[in-house]
Every structure is written in C-alpha cells, then in structure tokens.
Amino acid sequence: MSIEETNGNVVQMSYGNYSTGKNQSLEVQLTNPEAPAFSVEAERKDDVLTLQYDIQGTPSSCTYIAKDQTK
C-alpha cells in the first residue's frame, strides 16, 4: 500500500501493509516511514466504493467508481 501526501511543492510517499479487519474494514500499518496504524472503513454500493479513514487526527475519504471495460 502507498499513500501520497502533498504539502505545497513537496510530496511525501509512505509505504506499508494492510490486513483485513472486522466487517468492512482494513488495518493499515505504514512502515516507510513508520507511523501509527489506522483503520480504513469500506462501503460499497453498486459500482461505487468509498473508503473512510482518519490519519493523524484528520478525517479523510476517497471514492472509486468501477467502469465497465467490456463496452
């Protein structure tokens, strides 16, 4: 897993691992650089996947929309 954080002209990349948690969650552990572990809650409705997480006290989310590649 990788995470990109932008601050002005500086981009910080973090790398780590994840494992499945309870229900619709993932447990993320960043290892380069090291950071406290955090949970990611996933919710899927039809072709839309939404991830919600809290990194260093900042709530964040991202949404992915599946696209039919056969058309």
N, CA, C and O of each residue as an XYZ file, in Angstrom:
284
protein
N       0.851     -1.156      0.000
C       0.000      0.000      0.000
C       0.897      1.219      0.000
O       1.949      1.222      0.639
N       0.487      2.250     -0.711
C       1.217      3.515     -0.687
C       0.231      4.660     -0.479
O      -0.928      4.582     -0.887
N       0.705      5.709      0.153
C      -0.092      6.905      0.417
C       0.737      8.102     -0.011
O       1.929      8.183      0.287
N       0.108      9.017     -0.702
C       0.780     10.232     -1.161
C       0.191     11.428     -0.434
O      -1.026     11.606     -0.403
N       1.060     12.250      0.154
C       0.629     13.448      0.876
C       1.358     14.637      0.271
O       2.587     14.636      0.196
N       0.610     15.660     -0.166
C       1.202     16.836     -0.811
C       1.102     18.038      0.103
O       0.050     18.307      0.683
N       2.209     18.760      0.228
C       2.256     19.985      1.013
C       3.032     21.005      0.190
O       4.263     21.016      0.207
N       2.309     21.867     -0.534
C       2.969     22.811     -1.439
C       3.626     22.055     -2.588
O       2.957     21.319     -3.314
N       4.933     22.235     -2.754
C       5.673     21.553     -3.815
C       6.316     20.257     -3.341
O       7.053     19.624     -4.096
N       6.050     19.856     -2.113
C       6.674     18.666     -1.539
C       5.658     17.526     -1.511
O       4.530     17.697     -1.048
N       6.070     16.365     -2.012
C       5.223     15.178     -1.992
C       5.896     14.127     -1.118
O       7.042     13.752     -1.367
N       5.189     13.651     -0.096
C       5.695     12.601      0.795
C       4.991     11.304      0.454
O       3.764     11.226      0.521
N       5.748     10.295      0.093
C       5.191      8.969     -0.164
C       5.441      8.105      1.062
O       6.538      8.106      1.621
N       4.418      7.368      1.477
C       4.539      6.427      2.588
C       4.119      5.055      2.084
O       3.194      4.932      1.281
N       4.806      4.031      2.561
C       4.534      2.663      2.125
C       4.284      1.785      3.335
O       4.800      2.044      4.422
N       3.486      0.742      3.139
C       3.211     -0.157      4.246
C       2.382     -1.347      3.816
O       2.335     -1.703      2.639
N       1.737     -1.947      4.780
C       0.950     -3.161      4.563
C      -0.448     -2.975      5.119
O      -0.696     -2.090      5.938
N      -1.360     -3.825      4.661
C      -2.704     -3.811      5.222
C      -3.171     -5.240      5.432
O      -2.694     -6.170      4.784
N      -4.100     -5.392      6.338
C      -4.733     -6.686      6.578
C      -6.227     -6.442      6.754
O      -6.653     -5.337      7.090
N      -7.011     -7.485      6.522
C      -8.453     -7.321      6.672
C      -8.801     -7.263      8.147
O      -8.246     -7.996      8.965
N      -9.722     -6.383      8.465
C     -10.184     -6.237      9.829
C     -11.567     -6.841      9.971
O     -11.923     -7.769      9.246
N     -12.336     -6.323     10.890
C     -13.706     -6.804     11.111
C     -14.640     -6.179     10.079
O     -14.441     -5.038      9.662
N     -15.648     -6.927      9.677
C     -16.683     -6.453      8.751
C     -16.057     -5.873      7.483
O     -15.382     -6.589      6.744
N     -16.274     -4.596      7.229
C     -15.819     -3.942      6.001
C     -14.609     -3.046      6.265
O     -14.534     -1.946      5.717
N     -13.669     -3.488      7.086
C     -12.547     -2.616      7.425
C     -11.202     -3.254      7.080
O     -11.072     -4.472      6.957
N     -10.212     -2.380      6.929
C      -8.817     -2.784      6.730
C      -7.996     -2.155      7.843
O      -8.314     -1.063      8.314
N      -6.946     -2.836      8.262
C      -5.998     -2.273      9.214
C      -4.723     -1.952      8.430
O      -4.143     -2.834      7.796
N      -4.287     -0.689      8.473
C      -3.141     -0.233      7.692
C      -1.980      0.062      8.636
O      -2.150      0.746      9.645
N      -0.795     -0.459      8.301
C       0.422     -0.189      9.058
C       1.475      0.351      8.093
O       1.992     -0.383      7.251
N       1.790      1.648      8.225
C       2.824      2.243      7.386
C       4.190      1.929      7.980
O       4.407      2.058      9.184
N       5.113      1.511      7.104
C       6.438      1.086      7.567
C       7.576      1.953      7.034
O       8.691      1.874      7.550
N       7.328      2.771      6.025
C       8.386      3.592      5.455
C       7.810      4.922      5.001
O       7.308      5.003      3.880
N       7.858      5.975      5.821
C       8.337      5.979      7.199
C       7.293      5.370      8.134
O       6.113      5.278      7.797
N       7.752      4.962      9.303
C       6.849      4.351     10.276
C       5.847      5.376     10.797
O       6.178      6.544     10.999
N       4.619      4.915     11.010
C       3.550      5.769     11.535
C       2.584      4.876     12.305
O       2.563      3.663     12.099
N       1.786      5.468     13.189
C       0.799      4.669     13.919
C      -0.184      3.993     12.959
O      -0.549      4.562     11.930
N      -0.603      2.788     13.303
C      -1.578      2.051     12.494
C      -2.917      2.779     12.518
O      -3.231      3.491     13.472
N      -3.705      2.593     11.456
C      -5.032      3.189     11.405
C      -5.983      2.262     10.653
O      -5.554      1.391      9.896
N      -7.279      2.463     10.875
C      -8.314      1.651     10.240
C      -8.904      2.381      9.054
O      -8.996      3.608      9.040
N      -9.304      1.601      8.050
C      -9.995      2.131      6.877
C     -11.327      1.402      6.785
O     -11.362      0.173      6.713
N     -12.423      2.155      6.788
C     -13.762      1.580      6.664
C     -14.187      1.653      5.199
O     -14.096      2.708      4.571
N     -14.645      0.542      4.667
C     -15.064      0.472      3.267
C     -16.571      0.288      3.175
O     -17.177     -0.448      3.953
N     -17.156      0.975      2.207
C     -18.582      0.818      1.931
C     -18.765      0.754      0.422
O     -18.290      1.623     -0.310
N     -19.458     -0.284     -0.034
C     -19.693     -0.441     -1.470
C     -21.186     -0.406     -1.755
O     -21.979     -1.078     -1.095
N     -21.555      0.395     -2.756
C     -22.937      0.452     -3.215
C     -22.891      0.427     -4.741
O     -22.394      1.354     -5.381
N     -23.416     -0.645     -5.300
C     -23.378     -0.860     -6.751
C     -21.916     -0.794     -7.232
O     -21.087     -1.592     -6.796
N     -21.606      0.141     -8.115
C     -20.248      0.248     -8.672
C     -19.383      1.286     -7.959
O     -18.321      1.651     -8.463
N     -19.825      1.768     -6.787
C     -19.094      2.818     -6.075
C     -18.523      2.263     -4.774
O     -19.251      1.702     -3.954
N     -17.212      2.426     -4.593
C     -16.521      2.029     -3.368
C     -16.027      3.286     -2.668
O     -15.290      4.078     -3.255
N     -16.431      3.471     -1.411
C     -16.000      4.623     -0.631
C     -15.172      4.135      0.555
O     -15.578      3.221      1.273
N     -14.010      4.752      0.752
C     -13.127      4.444      1.871
C     -13.066      5.650      2.795
O     -12.894      6.778      2.334
N     -13.208      5.419      4.104
C     -13.126      6.490      5.095
C     -12.068      6.117      6.118
O     -12.004      4.974      6.571
N     -11.234      7.092      6.480
C     -10.137      6.835      7.409
C      -9.728      8.135      8.086
O     -10.103      9.224      7.653
N      -8.968      8.002      9.138
C      -8.513      9.136      9.930
C      -6.997      9.011     10.071
O      -6.506      8.066     10.689
N      -6.257      9.960      9.500
C      -4.794      9.942      9.588
C      -4.357     11.160     10.380
O      -4.647     12.294     10.000
N      -3.665     10.925     11.470
C      -3.129     11.979     12.329
C      -4.201     12.997     12.714
O      -3.955     14.203     12.708
N      -5.407     12.490     13.054
C      -6.483     13.351     13.516
C      -7.262     14.046     12.414
O      -8.155     14.842     12.704
N      -6.945     13.765     11.156
C      -7.645     14.391     10.037
C      -8.533     13.372      9.340
O      -8.019     12.432      8.734
N      -9.870     13.531      9.408
C     -10.756     12.613      8.697
C     -10.574     12.777      7.183
O     -10.508     13.897      6.678
N     -10.496     11.663      6.476
C     -10.317     11.682      5.027
C     -11.180     10.605      4.400
O     -11.624      9.674      5.072
N     -11.408     10.745      3.110
C     -12.146      9.716      2.378
C     -11.765      9.774      0.909
O     -11.248     10.780      0.423
N     -12.028      8.682      0.215
C     -11.843      8.642     -1.225
C     -12.908      7.725     -1.801
O     -13.404      6.823     -1.125
N     -13.249      7.967     -3.055
C     -14.298      7.201     -3.730
C     -13.767      6.680     -5.050
O     -13.105      7.403     -5.795
N     -14.059      5.425     -5.334
C     -13.685      4.782     -6.588
C     -14.958      4.341     -7.289
O     -15.871      3.806     -6.659
N     -15.015      4.565     -8.583
C     -16.165      4.139     -9.378
C     -15.693      3.108    -10.395
O     -14.812      3.385    -11.209
N     -16.284      1.917    -10.345
C     -15.922      0.841    -11.272
C     -16.452      1.184    -12.652
O     -17.569      1.681    -12.799
N     -15.645      0.914    -13.649
C     -16.002      1.214    -15.022
C     -16.061     -0.101    -15.798
O     -15.171     -0.940    -15.668
N     -17.093     -0.278    -16.594
C     -17.227     -1.487    -17.414
C     -16.261     -1.392    -18.593
O     -16.466     -0.585    -19.499
N     -15.219     -2.207    -18.585
C     -14.204     -2.181    -19.627
C     -14.599     -2.971    -20.863
O     -13.877     -2.954    -21.860
N     -15.745     -3.673    -20.819
C     -16.149     -4.514    -21.943
C     -16.935     -3.749    -22.995
O     -17.178     -4.274    -24.082
N     -17.336     -2.519    -22.696
C     -18.152     -1.753    -23.659
C     -17.287     -0.860    -24.503
O     -17.795     -0.143    -25.364
